Amino acid sequence: MRGQPQPVARRYLESLSFQLLGILVASLGAPFIYVALQPLDNLAEATIINSAIMSLLAATIALFFYRRVTSFPGTRGFAYIIPAYSVTFGLAVAVMLFGRLPYSGAMILAGFAASLAFGFLAAHLSQKYARRQFYLVPFGKTDIATDTPGVDWIVLNRPEVPDYDPHGAIVADLRHDLDPEWERMLASAALSGRIVYHSKQLRESLTGRVEIEHLSENSFGSLLPNLAYRKIKRAVDILVALIALPFLALPLLLIAAWIRLDSKGPALFIQERMGYRHKPFKVLKFRTMEVRPACSGAEAQRDAITQAQDSRITRAGRFLRRSRIDELPQLWNVLIGEMSLIGPRPEAIQLASWYERELPFYVYRHIVRPGITGWAQVNQGHVAELDDVHIKLHYDFYYIKHFSAWLDLLITMRTIGTVLTGFGSR
């Protein structure tokens, strides 16, 4: 089957050199145009130089940050342009204020606006030409072709390199015992400089999910994720909890009073859940449902599952769930080390036991601290049925495998979007 060559325009639009050039023109051009329109000697030389340097630095750092976070699957580039440039330009102004350096707010604003405009333009053009095309070897596991919407798949029917598309990547299940002629074709393609992807790895990149077949499948080939970052992450958790809890104390008390007035029962819901290193702990949440009598066995398992439009949810609870405010008391769990700000969501003991019996490697998700928000939550939302939890587990494995500050930052930014839209709430 003959495909269309990849657009040359897309490769240029996504190249670092093109984007750096655009940022250079935008972040310096707009401020100097502003200067040129001012009366002679209206701005001091030091003010102009400081403003231009800071504008360029802020825009360049924002570009690298934007490219880094949008390299993860499932990201929507437009959602991260404003936060990326706002943060770096804000930091640039803060540095000049604290350093008592002369600068022009108008120049910085011009650089920010122009850099932002270039960011949106580049993202729009890249999105327009970014539909990807892969050549698929039709043997072994080929379900990647059905699991990845937004991608054009061209099935190869002969063991020949598609020379009509010199930049087209080839995808194959490299664990499959391919015939010699197909293996020679893949070797020839790789030797010629063409990209050859293993279907399992590409599927992970395109979907943001990892289906673990062996417990050694993480970045270091061991059972433990990034140990160095784990310590840094714990320090950040403690710092954020210590800062947030005093500021949130009064709002939390007011919310608790609202819950008590809205329905009978305590303001807090305390439930035993499976936690870090497979140790049970008691999670704190604002109560969002009517108080119900304790139960056990299969009934407790059903009771732990929140259904769509669950009739047990109170009036206050619907707002608290949609806005995720009901999760805020878990900052205490974060502070004492039972949870993290970001990680796989902890499940009720009854559900965790069920999932462990039914899903291979489910227990592996407890190798990191559970989180208030996580990669599965921002991609999938709340789920409870076994098939959906299996997919959720693949998201959790992806998080564990790519355990890093960049992924946590991406989850934080996407969590803001889920809070604003109510995505995945029940």
Secondary structure, DSSP 8 states (H G I E B T S, - for coil): -------HHHHHHT-HHHHHHHHHHHHHHHHHHHHHTS-TT-S-HHHHHHHHHHHHHHHHHHHHHHHHHTTSTT--THHHHHHHHHHHHHHHHHHHHHTT----HHHHHHHHHHHHHHHHHHHHHHHHH--EEEEE--SS--THHHH-TTEEEEE-SSS---TTSTT-EEEE-TTS---HHHHHHHHHHHHTT--EEEHHHHHHHHHS----SSTT-STTSSSS--HHHHHHHHHHHHHHHHHHHHHHHHHHHHHHHHHHHHSSS-SEEEEEEE-GGG-EEEEEEE--B-------HHHHHHHT---TT-TTB-HHHHHHHHHTGGGTTHHHHHHTTS-EEESS---BHHHHHHHHHHSTTGGGGGGS--EEE-HHHHHH-S--SHHHHHHHHHHHHHHHHT-SHHHHHHHHHHHHHHHHHTTT--
